[in-house]
Amino acid sequence: MAVDVEKTLVLDMKMSEVFDWSDDKTIVRDALWDHYMESNGRNTDQTAAIMKPYLDMSDADVRAKAEAELK
């Protein structure tokens, strides 16, 4: 029986665990969600559409994109 390993573990880590420049205990997924909600007038549907590609990204890509958006 094969185990499906989640590809985007970075999304589920605390900001402070992923980035040496952050001391924030917020989970990366939540920090990105909050960032996009603030930038688009709290449009949940738009934020969900923006977040969807993160689920298919590698950890390295998630880390790079999150750093570009949140730093």
N, C-alpha and C positions, 0 to 999 in steps of 0.2 A: 504494500500500500504506500503510495507516494504522498509526501507531505507537501502542501502548497505553502511555500515560504513567501511571506509578504515582501515585496521588492522595495517598499518605501518606508523602511524603518526610521529614517531620519525624520519623517513627518510625525512620528510618535515619540520623539525625544524632546527633552527640554531645550529651550534655546541655549541655556548655559552649558549644556552637554555637547552641543553641536558647534557653537561659535565661541572662540576665545574672547571675542569682544563684547559678549553679552553676559550679564549676570541674572537675566530674566528666567524665571522658573516656568514660564508659559510654554506649553507644547508648541512645536513649530507649526503644526497644522492649525492650531487655534490662533497663533500669532499672524499667520498668513490670512486666515479667514477674517480676523479683525481688521487687518490692514486693507484688504479689498473691500470690506463692508464700509469702512470709513471713506475710501476713495471713490465709491460709486453711489453715495447717498443711501446706503443701507438697503440696497436692492439684493434680496436673498437669491433670486433666480439668476441674476447676473453673476453674483459671487460664486454660486455653485458651478456655473459654466466655466468660470475662470479657474476654479480649483480642480475641476475634473482632470485636466491633463497631468496634474501632479501625481495622480494615482498610477500613471503608466511610465513615469520618469524613473530613472535609476537614482540611487541615493546621491551620487555625485551631482547629477543634474538638479535634483531637489535642493541640495545644499547650495549650489551656485546660484540658482534662481532666487531662493529664499534670501541669500545674503545680498543679492542685488536689490531686492525689494525692501528689505527690512533694516539694512545697515544705515 
